[in-house]
Amino acid sequence: MEERAINLFVPGRLCIMGEHSDWAGRYRNINNKLNKGYAIVTGIEEGIYATATISDKVIVENVESGDSFECEMDYDKLKEIAEEGGYWSYIAGVAACIKEQYNVGGVKIAINKVTIPEKKGLSSSAAICVLVARAFNQLYNLHLNVIGEMNLAYLGEITTPSRCGKLDQACAFGKKPVLLTFDGDRIDVKNIKVSKPLYFVFADLMSKKDTVKILADLNRSFPFAENEIDEKVQEALGVDNDEIVHKCIEYIESGDVEKVGEMMLKAQQNFDEKVAPACPEELTSPALHKVLNDEYIVSNSFGRKGVGSQGDGSVQVLAKNKESQDAILKYFKDVLGMDAYTLTIEETKPIKKAIIPVAGNGTRMFPITKCIKKAFLPVIDDDGIIKPVILSLAEEISDAGIEEICLVIDEGDKEDYDKLFKGKLSSEVAAKLSPELLEYEAKIQKIGKKIKYVYQTEKLGFGHAVSLCEEFAGGEPVLLALGDQLYKSDINESCTEQFLKNFAETNQLSVSVCEIPEGDVSRYGILSGKLENSKDYFYVDKMVEKPDVALAAEEYYTKCGDEKKYFAVFGEYILTKEVFDLLRDNIENNRKEGGEFELTSVLDQVREKNGMVAFIPKGKFFDVGNVKAYKRTFVEK
């Protein structure tokens, strides 16, 4: 297999609500009268940055500290190291589980930077376990989905003396809030819609706790209660947790941030009354409670609670607003002398803006593009009306609820676009149109009111064209549609409507994709992952621009059951603020690829850190940018 390097980032995780319910819910395998476990979890900004390559051994080097680990890719040797404990045991544990289940070689991982504090309830150990699992997954094309990576990371961690639950490995999902449901060995994941920003501060209490003892003591209350303390622990982590978590989600989704804070306080009080007595040495946690009751922090926050397994590790605070968040952060650092971090969970905003780049020269359609812009080539739309390509595309986008459409054009073409979208019909032409076409003209005028322009004076690449719209995007997620692709839905919702609806659920950088034959992969950007049978989207593991067939068959296929499938970019993206930040940085530092500023590599960088969703609309796409595909639109659209 050809050696290649992959960049990885895995964040720590913050359990907003529902700590300990993961392992408690697992006991339903033995006692089905126990409640399912529920937890609200999000990744944080801090985490582990690394580069990984294939090796014949398991080698891990910490670039910052100079520490390193090396072991043969041998199950017995790795398992022995894992059982000894310590930081390297987590790496050995995951590698041992990989070796047990897959016939693969080793990996070499260079840990370039670690920004997550260790042993503070933010899952630094789980992050390294997920990172190792992800490195094997991507380097050896194991085609595990995110839950598959979580499960391997979990099996690896419990091979060590650690007794974590599966909640910790939720850092695999990146920075977004999810509801995790734990029912025996089964994990279900549901994205949570955020209606108003949540401004968190979490801090290292600069004390100590014994997580192994906490977990050992609490596990004694399961699977069957033998005394009143056991009953209270099961009640708190079961029925009480169920109610509190689902109320908290209700308030997050309705935008009642103050009520979210009240749920945090209620959860902490419930934990102190019903769970802490099972491990008073660790869970009395004086350092934590001193901060929870600090007058300055109380006055600037809606809610406060412990983090992770609780104890004197870390504290999380839900600030009243951005100003309070900044004030609390400063107070932790300057007054209490604690390491502190912020986490802002942005609201899930509906997509209101779209970008369509149409400044290209259309050379594949020469010579017709010598006298007419590619965007104005005619197509016969579903309604039987002959329209310019750009109008058909803008109409679908407008009908999907988009309020502003920014066209990236050559400045000299503004008059042509104005004539189409904003020009008035002469009385002579209007008199000859049917009532249906006059009604459609009124629709064109409405679309025209949404049209704005930016001008691309130099052809410096697709990424450059998109970057010109940064001010238009205004820091919000924005739809990007290729100007030479059209769509036909197989259901009542248009392909664009389906895509926007999926984003409302996932709230993540997204690309629409479609299945293509293996022989066509070299013509498209290809994205791969693992597709569950019941899903219409998957999390992207890898993406590549126009691979050859042999490489795609080896590395860039999507696993669906026992089948290999290939998915190409469908023509629409939802870009997040991070994409524009990286594009701007590339342009300011003149980082070109093949003489141009590209978008694909930037998307891949954001994918590595925050994840990416590939959505499969129910429909077809039509590429009007080449002769053969353009001809197809007249037959099938």
C-alpha positions in Angstrom: 0.0 0.0 0.0 1.4 3.4 -1.0 2.6 5.3 2.1 0.8 8.5 2.8 0.4 10.9 5.7 -2.9 11.9 7.2 -3.5 14.8 9.6 -5.8 14.2 12.6 -7.5 16.3 15.2 -9.6 14.8 18.0 -11.0 17.2 20.6 -11.7 16.6 24.3 -15.3 16.3 25.2 -17.5 18.1 27.7 -20.5 16.2 29.2 -23.0 18.9 29.7 -25.4 16.6 31.3 -25.7 12.9 32.1 -22.3 11.8 33.4 -22.0 8.1 34.5 -25.2 7.2 32.6 -23.2 5.5 29.9 -21.8 2.6 32.0 -25.0 2.6 34.1 -27.1 2.1 31.0 -24.8 -0.8 29.9 -26.0 -2.8 33.0 -29.3 -3.2 31.2 -27.7 -6.2 29.6 -28.0 -7.8 33.0 -30.9 -6.0 34.6 -33.5 -4.7 32.1 -35.4 -2.9 34.8 -32.7 -0.2 34.8 -33.3 2.9 32.9 -31.5 3.7 29.6 -28.6 6.1 30.0 -28.8 9.5 28.5 -26.1 12.2 28.1 -25.7 15.5 26.3 -22.1 15.7 25.1 -20.1 18.1 22.9 -16.5 18.2 21.7 -14.5 21.2 22.8 -11.9 23.4 21.1 -9.0 21.8 22.9 -7.7 18.5 21.8 -4.9 16.5 20.2 -3.3 17.4 16.8 -1.3 14.6 15.1 0.1 13.2 11.8 -0.1 9.5 11.1 1.6 7.2 8.5 1.7 3.4 8.0 4.5 1.6 9.8 5.3 -2.1 10.6 5.3 -1.2 14.3 3.2 1.0 16.7 5.2 4.1 17.1 4.0 7.3 18.8 6.2 10.4 19.3 5.2 13.5 21.2 6.9 16.3 19.3 6.5 18.8 22.1 7.9 16.7 25.0 10.2 14.4 23.1 8.6 11.4 24.7 8.0 8.3 22.6 6.5 4.8 22.6 7.4 1.9 20.3 6.1 -1.7 20.2 5.8 -4.5 17.7 2.3 -4.9 16.2 1.9 -8.0 18.3 -1.4 -8.6 20.2 0.2 -10.2 23.4 2.9 -7.5 23.7 0.5 -4.7 23.2 -2.1 -6.1 25.7 0.6 -6.6 28.3 1.6 -2.9 28.0 -2.0 -1.8 28.1 -2.6 -3.7 31.3 0.3 -1.9 33.0 -1.4 1.4 32.9 -0.1 4.9 32.2 -0.4 7.2 29.1 1.1 4.8 26.6 -1.3 2.0 27.8 -4.2 3.7 26.0 -2.3 3.6 22.7 -1.3 0.0 23.2 -4.8 -1.0 24.3 -6.4 0.3 21.1 -3.7 -1.1 18.9 -4.2 -4.5 20.6 -7.9 -4.4 19.8 -7.2 -3.5 16.2 -4.8 -6.4 15.9 -7.3 -8.8 17.4 -10.0 -7.8 14.9 -8.1 -6.8 11.7 -5.2 -8.1 9.7 -3.2 -4.9 9.5 0.2 -3.5 10.2 1.2 -0.8 12.5 1.1 3.0 12.5 3.5 5.8 13.3 1.8 8.8 14.9 3.5 12.1 15.6 1.6 14.1 18.2 2.3 17.6 17.1 0.3 19.5 19.8 -1.8 18.8 22.8 -4.0 21.6 24.2 -6.4 19.5 26.3 -5.6 19.2 30.1 -5.2 15.7 31.4 -7.1 13.9 34.2 -9.7 16.8 34.5 -12.8 15.1 33.2 -12.4 16.3 29.6 -11.5 12.9 28.2 -7.9 13.4 27.3 -7.4 9.6 27.5 -10.5 9.0 25.3 -9.2 11.5 22.8 -5.9 9.7 22.3 -7.8 6.4 22.0 -10.1 7.8 19.4 -7.1 9.3 17.6 -5.4 5.9 17.4 -8.5 4.2 16.2 -9.1 6.9 13.6 -5.5 6.6 12.4 -5.9 2.8 11.8 -9.3 3.3 10.3 -8.2 5.8 7.7 -4.8 4.4 6.9 -6.0 0.9 6.4 -9.4 1.7 5.0 -11.3 -0.2 7.7 -14.4 1.9 6.8 -15.6 2.3 10.4 -18.2 5.0 11.0 -17.9 7.3 14.0 -19.6 4.9 16.4 -17.3 2.1 15.1 -14.3 4.3 16.0 -15.9 5.0 19.4 -16.4 1.3 20.1 -12.8 0.5 19.2 -11.5 3.3 21.3 -13.7 2.1 24.2 -12.5 -1.5 24.0 -8.9 -0.2 23.9 -9.4 2.0 26.9 -11.0 -0.7 29.1 -8.1 -3.0 28.2 -6.1 -0.6 30.5 -6.8 -0.2 34.2 -9.2 2.7 33.3 -12.8 1.9 33.8 -14.4 4.6 31.7 -17.8 4.4 30.0 -18.6 4.8 26.3 -19.5 8.5 26.9 -15.9 9.6 26.9 -15.4 8.5 23.3 -18.1 10.9 22.2 -15.2 13.2 21.4 -15.2 11.3 18.1 -18.2 13.4 17.0 -16.3 16.7 17.1 -17.6 20.1 18.4 -21.4 19.8 18.3 -23.9 18.8 20.9 -25.4 15.4 20.6 -27.7 13.2 22.7 -26.2 9.8 23.4 -28.6 7.0 24.4 -27.0 4.0 26.1 -29.0 0.8 26.1 -26.8 -2.2 27.0 -24.1 -2.4 24.3 -26.2 -0.2 21.9 -25.5 3.5 21.4 -27.9 5.8 19.6 -26.9 9.3 18.6 -29.2 12.3 17.9 -28.1 15.8 17.0 -29.4 18.6 19.1 -30.7 21.8 17.6 -29.4 24.9 19.4 -31.8 27.9 19.3 -29.6 30.4 21.2 -25.8 30.4 21.8 -24.6 28.6 24.9 -21.6 30.4 26.5 -19.6 27.9 28.6 -16.5 28.3 30.7 -14.8 25.2 32.1 -11.8 25.3 34.4 -9.2 23.0 35.9 -9.8 23.1 39.7 -6.1 22.6 40.3 -6.9 19.9 42.8 -7.0 16.1 42.4 -9.4 13.2 42.1 -9.2 9.5 41.8 -11.5 8.6 38.8 -10.7 4.9 39.2 -12.0 4.9 42.7 -15.1 6.9 41.8 -16.1 4.5 39.1 -15.3 1.4 41.2 -17.4 2.7 44.1 -20.4 3.7 42.0 -20.3 0.4 40.0 -20.9 -1.4 43.2 -24.5 -0.1 43.1 -25.2 -2.1 39.9 -26.7 -4.2 38.5 -29.0 -4.8 41.4 -29.5 -2.6 44.4 -28.6 -4.1 47.7 -29.2 -1.1 50.0 -30.6 2.4 50.1 -27.4 4.0 48.8 -27.5 1.6 45.8 -31.2 2.5 45.2 -30.4 6.2 45.3 -27.5 5.9 42.9 -29.6 3.9 40.4 -32.5 6.4 40.7 -30.2 9.4 40.1 -28.4 7.9 37.1 -31.6 6.4 35.8 -35.1 7.9 36.0 -33.9 11.3 37.4 -31.2 11.6 34.7 -33.7 10.7 32.0 -36.0 13.6 33.1 -33.3 16.2 33.6 -31.5 15.4 30.3 -34.7 15.6 28.2 -35.8 18.7 29.9 -32.4 20.3 29.2 -32.7 19.4 25.5 -36.2 20.9 25.4 -34.8 24.2 26.8 -31.7 24.1 24.4 -34.0 23.6 21.4 -36.5 26.3 22.5 -33.7 28.8 23.4 -34.5 29.1 27.1 -30.9 29.3 28.2 -31.8 30.3 31.8 -33.8 27.1 32.1 -30.8 25.1 30.8 -28.8 26.6 33.7 -31.5 25.6 36.1 -31.2 22.0 34.9 -27.5 22.1 35.5 -28.0 23.2 39.1 -30.7 20.5 39.5 -28.4 17.8 38.1 -25.6 18.9 40.5 -27.9 18.9 43.5 -29.3 15.5 42.6 -25.8 14.1 42.2 -24.7 15.5 45.6 -27.7 14.1 47.4 -28.0 10.7 45.8 -24.7 9.7 44.2 -22.0 11.3 46.3 -22.8 9.2 49.4 -21.6 6.2 47.5 -18.1 7.6 47.3 -17.8 10.4 49.8 -14.0 10.5 49.9 -14.0 11.7 46.3 -17.4 13.2 45.6 -17.7 15.5 48.6 -15.3 17.5 46.4 -14.6 20.7 48.4 -12.7 22.5 45.7 -15.6 22.0 43.2 -18.3 23.2 45.7 -16.3 26.2 46.6 -16.3 27.3 43.0 -20.0 26.4 42.5 -20.9 28.7 45.4 -18.5 31.5 44.5 -20.6 34.8 44.6 -18.9 36.3 41.5 -19.4 33.2 39.4 -23.0 32.8 40.6 -23.8 36.4 39.7 -22.5 35.9 36.1 -24.0 32.5 35.3 -27.2 30.6 34.9 -25.8 27.2 35.9 -22.8 25.4 37.3 -21.9 21.7 37.8 -19.0 19.3 37.9 -17.5 17.7 34.8 -17.1 14.1 33.8 -17.0 11.7 36.7 -17.4 14.7 39.0 -15.0 15.2 42.0 -12.3 17.8 42.2 -11.2 17.7 38.6 -13.0 20.4 36.6 -16.0 22.6 36.7 -18.3 23.9 34.0 -20.2 27.2 34.1 -23.0 28.4 31.8 -22.5 32.1 31.5 -25.4 34.5 31.0 -23.9 36.0 27.8 -20.6 36.6 26.0 -19.6 39.5 28.3 -20.2 37.2 31.4 -18.3 34.4 29.7 -15.2 36.7 29.3 -15.6 38.0 32.9 -15.8 34.5 34.3 -12.8 33.3 32.3 -10.7 36.3 33.5 -11.9 35.6 37.1 -10.8 32.0 37.0 -7.4 32.9 35.6 -6.5 36.1 37.5 -8.3 35.7 40.8 -8.6 31.9 41.4 -5.4 31.1 39.5 -7.0 28.2 37.6 -6.5 27.2 34.0 -9.7 28.0 32.2 -11.2 27.7 28.7 -14.3 28.9 26.9 -16.7 26.9 24.7 -19.4 28.6 22.7 -22.0 26.4 21.2 -23.5 28.5 18.4 -27.1 28.4 17.5 -28.2 26.2 14.7 -29.0 28.8 12.1 -31.2 28.2 9.1 -29.4 28.8 5.9 -30.6 32.1 4.4 -27.8 32.9 1.9 -26.4 31.1 -1.1 -23.3 31.6 -3.3 -23.2 30.7 -7.0 -19.8 31.1 -8.8 -20.4 31.7 -12.5 -17.3 33.7 -13.6 -15.7 30.7 -15.4 -14.9 30.8 -19.1 -16.8 27.7 -20.1 -14.0 26.4 -22.3 -15.4 22.8 -22.3 -18.5 24.2 -24.2 -16.5 26.1 -26.8 -17.4 27.6 -29.3 -21.0 28.4 -28.0 -19.4 30.1 -25.0 -17.6 32.4 -27.4 -20.9 34.3 -27.8 -23.0 33.2 -24.8 -22.0 32.7 -21.1 -22.3 29.1 -19.9 -24.7 30.3 -17.3 -27.1 31.4 -20.0 -27.3 28.1 -21.9 -30.9 27.0 -22.3 -32.5 24.1 -20.6 -36.0 22.8 -20.6 -37.1 22.7 -17.0 -39.6 20.4 -15.2 -42.4 22.9 -15.9 -41.8 22.9 -19.6 -40.4 26.4 -19.7 -37.1 27.0 -21.5 -34.8 28.8 -19.1 -31.2 29.9 -18.8 -29.2 27.4 -16.5 -28.6 30.2 -14.0 -32.3 30.9 -13.7 -33.3 27.3 -13.2 -30.7 27.0 -10.4 -31.5 30.3 -8.8 -35.2 29.4 -8.8 -34.7 26.1 -7.0 -32.5 27.8 -4.4 -35.0 30.6 -3.9 -37.9 28.2 -3.6 -36.0 26.4 -0.9 -36.2 29.5 1.3 -32.9 31.2 0.6 -33.3 35.0 1.0 -30.1 36.3 -0.6 -28.2 34.9 -3.6 -24.7 36.1 -4.4 -23.4 35.5 -7.9 -19.7 35.6 -8.5 -19.4 37.1 -12.0 -17.1 39.0 -14.3 -17.8 42.7 -13.8 -18.5 43.1 -17.5 -21.3 40.6 -17.3 -23.4 42.5 -14.8 -25.6 44.0 -17.5 -26.6 40.6 -18.8 -27.5 39.3 -15.4 -29.5 42.5 -14.6 -31.4 42.1 -17.9 -32.4 38.5 -16.9 -33.3 39.0 -13.3 -34.2 42.7 -13.0 -35.0 43.9 -16.5 -38.6 45.0 -17.3 -40.4 43.6 -20.3 -41.5 46.0 -23.1 -45.2 46.4 -23.4 -45.0 44.8 -26.8 -43.4 41.6 -25.4 -45.7 41.5 -22.4 -48.8 41.7 -24.6 -47.7 38.6 -26.4 -47.0 36.4 -23.4 -49.5 34.0 -22.0 -50.9 34.6 -18.5 -48.8 31.7 -17.2 -45.6 33.2 -18.6 -46.5 36.7 -17.3 -46.9 35.0 -13.9 -43.5 33.4 -14.3 -42.0 36.8 -15.2 -43.3 38.1 -11.9 -41.5 35.3 -10.2 -38.2 36.1 -12.0 -38.5 39.7 -10.7 -39.0 38.4 -7.1 -35.9 36.2 -7.5 -34.0 39.2 -8.9 -34.6 41.1 -5.6 -32.5 38.4 -3.9 -29.6 38.7 -6.3 -26.4 40.4 -5.4 -23.0 40.4 -7.1 -19.3 40.1 -6.3 -16.8 40.5 -9.1 -13.9 38.1 -9.7 -11.4 40.3 -11.6 -8.7 37.6 -11.6 -9.2 33.8 -12.2 -7.3 32.5 -9.2 -9.2 29.3 -8.6 -12.5 28.0 -7.2 -11.4 28.7 -3.6 -10.6 32.3 -4.6 -14.0 32.8 -6.1 -15.7 31.5 -2.9 -13.4 33.6 -0.7 -14.7 36.8 -2.3 -18.1 36.1 -0.7 -16.8 36.1 2.9 -18.3 39.5 3.7 -21.6 38.4 2.1 -21.6 35.2 4.3 -21.2 37.3 7.4 -19.8 34.5 9.5 -22.9 32.4 9.0 -23.3 29.0 7.3 -24.0 29.5 3.6 -25.1 27.3 0.7 -22.6 27.1 -2.2 -24.0 25.8 -5.5 -22.0 25.1 -8.6 -23.2 27.3 -11.4 -23.1 24.5 -14.0 -25.2 21.8 -12.2 -28.9 21.3 -12.0 -31.1 18.9 -10.1 -34.2 16.9 -10.4 -35.8 15.5 -7.2 -37.4 12.1 -7.0 -39.7 13.3 -4.2 -41.9 16.3 -3.4 -39.0 18.2 -1.8 -36.4 19.6 -4.1 -32.8 18.4 -3.8 -31.8 21.7 -2.2 -34.6 21.6 0.3 -33.6 18.1 1.3 -30.0 19.3 1.7 -30.9 22.3 3.9 -33.2 20.1 6.0 -30.3 17.7 6.7 -28.0 20.5 7.7 -30.7 21.6 10.3 -30.2 18.2 11.8 -26.4 17.8 11.6 -25.3 21.5 11.9 -22.0 20.6 10.3 -19.9 21.4 7.2 -21.8 19.4 4.5 -21.5 18.3 0.9 -24.3 16.8 -1.2 -23.2 13.7 -3.0 -24.5 11.1 -5.4 -23.5 7.5 -6.2 -21.5 7.1 -9.4 -20.1 4.0 -11.2 -16.6 3.0 -10.3 -15.4 3.8 -13.8 -16.4 7.5 -13.5 -14.4 8.3 -10.3 -11.6 10.0 -12.2 -14.0 12.7 -13.3 -15.2 13.9 -9.9 -14.3 14.8 -6.4 -14.8 11.6 -4.3 -15.8 11.4 -0.7 -15.8 8.2 1.4 -17.0 6.9 4.7 -19.4 4.3 6.0 -23.1 4.4 5.1 -25.6 2.8 7.3 -28.5 1.2 5.5 -31.2 3.4 7.1 -29.3 6.7 6.7 -29.2 9.2 3.8 -25.9 10.8 5.0 -22.5 9.6 6.3 -19.6 11.2 8.0 -16.7 11.7 5.6 -13.4 9.9 6.4 -11.5 11.0 3.3 -11.9 13.1 0.2 -9.9 13.3 -2.9 -10.1 15.2 -6.2 -10.5 13.0 -9.3 -8.6 9.8 -8.2 -7.8 7.0 -10.7 -9.9 3.9 -10.6 -7.3 1.7 -8.9 -6.7 4.2 -6.1 -10.4 4.7 -5.5 -11.0 1.0 -5.4 -8.3 0.7 -2.7 -9.0 3.7 -0.6 -11.8 6.0 -1.6 -14.9 3.8 -1.6 -17.8 4.0 0.9 -18.8 0.8 2.6 -22.5 0.0 2.6 -23.0 -3.4 4.1 -20.8 -5.7 2.0 -20.8 -3.4 -1.0 -18.3 -0.8 -2.2 -20.0 2.4 -3.4 -18.5 5.6 -4.8 -19.9 9.0 -4.1 -19.1 12.2 -6.0 -19.8 15.8 -5.2 -23.4 16.5 -6.2 -22.9 20.2 -6.7 -24.0 21.8 -3.4 -22.1 22.5 -0.2 -22.9 24.2 3.1 -19.8 26.1 4.1 -19.1 27.1 7.7 -17.2 30.1 9.0 -14.0 28.0 9.4 -13.9 27.5 5.6 -13.7 31.2 4.9 -11.2 31.7 7.7 -8.8 29.2 6.1 -9.4 30.5 2.5 -8.5 34.0 3.7 -5.4 32.7 5.4 -4.3 30.9 2.3 -4.8 33.9 0.1 -3.0 36.3 2.6 -0.1 33.9 2.7 -0.2 33.1 -1.1 -0.6 29.3 -0.5 -1.6 28.0 -4.0 -2.0 24.6 -5.4 -1.2 24.2 -9.0 -1.1 28.0 -9.3 -4.6 28.5 -7.9 -6.4 28.8 -4.5 -8.4 25.6 -4.1 -11.4 24.8 -2.0 -11.1 21.0 -1.7 -8.0 21.1 0.5 -9.6 23.7 2.8 -12.7 21.6 3.2 -10.5 18.7 4.1 -8.7 20.7 6.8 -12.1 21.6 8.3 -13.2 18.0 8.1 -10.1 16.9 10.0 -10.9 19.2 12.9 -14.7 19.5 13.0 -16.0 16.7 10.8 -18.0 16.7 7.5 -21.3 15.3 6.5 -22.0 13.8 3.0 -25.7 14.0 2.2 -27.3 11.9 -0.5 -30.4 13.6 -1.9 -33.2 11.6 -3.5 -32.7 12.8 -7.0 -30.4 13.3 -10.0 -27.9 16.0 -10.9 -27.2 17.3 -14.4 -23.8 18.7 -15.3 -24.3 21.3 -18.0 -20.6 22.1 -18.1 -19.7 19.6 -20.8 -21.3 18.6 -24.1 -22.3 15.0 -23.3 -23.8 15.8 -19.9 -25.6 18.9 -21.3 -27.3 16.7 -23.9 -28.6 14.5 -21.1 -30.5 17.4 -19.5 -32.8 17.6 -22.6 -33.6 13.9 -22.4 -34.0 13.3 -18.6 -34.7 16.6 -16.8 
